[in-house]
Amino acid sequence: MALPILLALSAAGVAGQPGGASTGAAPISSDQGEIARGAYLARAGDCAACHSAPGSPAFSGGLPLRSPLGTIYSTNITPDRETGIGNYSFQDFEQALRNGKSPSHRLYPAMPYPSFAKTSDDDLRALYGYFMHEVVPVRRIPPKTDLPFPFDQRWAVSLWDVAFLDSGSYRNDSTHDARWNRGAYLVQGLGHCGACHTPRGIAYEEHGYTQHSSRYLTGGVNDHWLAPNLAGARATGLGDWSEADIVSFLKTGHASGRMAFGPMTQVVTDSMRYLDDADLEAIAAYLKSLAPHGADGSFRPATQVRATESWLATGDLHVPGGGLYNNFCAKCHQADGRGAADKAPTLAGSAVARALNPDSVIHIILSGGKPDPVSGMAAVDPMPAFAGQFDDREIAEVASFVRRSWGNNAPPVTTRDVQQIRAAVATEGK
């Protein structure tokens, strides 16, 4: 099993190359209503995120996806017959999304076909119709992915599929209502939320693909960003969120002092905000039904909040990191850690700040962020990058201060933690 394990660890979302159409293709409607539905489903699946490189036409590939063994480039999924998927029959398209097979080779399992497999036949046909009839064909050959042996041996991924792939489409759970089932279908399927928010094993498999696994959606790390727990844990999950909070967050990137950052900003901007209210409410209902699994943090009584405010207000900043916070962070996030509505997120009680894994806290301090607020929302203040301003010890101290102040109770950050994230941040954009 070692070979497919190594292959999987090197994988990224790689689409199949054009090939001969398979036989027996069912007719695909060119009805504009069906094509519009396919466009909606492509948004729900966030297909553009991996297959559209900055400055290049949509879906034409070429986005560099970093792996431990080198850079992998996403492929062209426009209907161009020479460089895209224009020669795919519906069966070819279905095989790629459900079973990870292109006409010429197997796909790496980081392309989330274990999730896309749950898509219904009707929705697959609508998606196929959209890509073939509406997406503009682009003749573009993305940079070639050149991984060393044995990672270029895709045939071995078939063993991974035998071990982990369930290619059956979603089946309604009769113990829940239609709204819950719609939410489960979107989260488990096209939304492929588990691809980021579920921890992975040594073979790069997700630890669970439905709520029947106690580790499903309990948090994962991708490119040194923590995708937080979406289960019902109160401190580090969605236990303290209302369904309305979840809907607002997915639609706007904002909810009760919480704001999207890192990769989630793009998910909101390019995908979730285009879903209709009924689907967002269904997603929220499903997520709120999840049991409180996953490691939880704690939130101390209000006396601890007052103690932190006292340190900052009196200048008694002997606490490591307190001085840096007071001088560089408090203007936006406030002395009480409560932030400012639609301007800066709350840090006091933040699930991300309290998480056992500190990667996202370190990453945002080092690299900063420029949120892309949805139309109609107030402009969000950009988060400056401090990588060039503070050394590893200072970053560790201010991150630890945030994680242990105002009642937050999370493990401290070490200089080694910062060194690892700093090295990753330094390679971003290269």
PyMOL commands that set and color helices and strands:
alter all, ss='L'
color gray80, all
select helices_A, chain A and resi 2-9+32-44+47-51+90-99+113-116+121-133+154-164+178-188+194-197+243-252+263-270+272-274+277-288+302-314+322-328+330-333+351-354+359-367+392-403+415-427
alter helices_A, ss='H'
color red, helices_A
select strands_A, chain A and resi 64-67+70-73+220-222+225-227+254-255+258-259+298-299+408-409
alter strands_A, ss='S'
color yellow, strands_A
deselect
rebuild
show_as cartoon
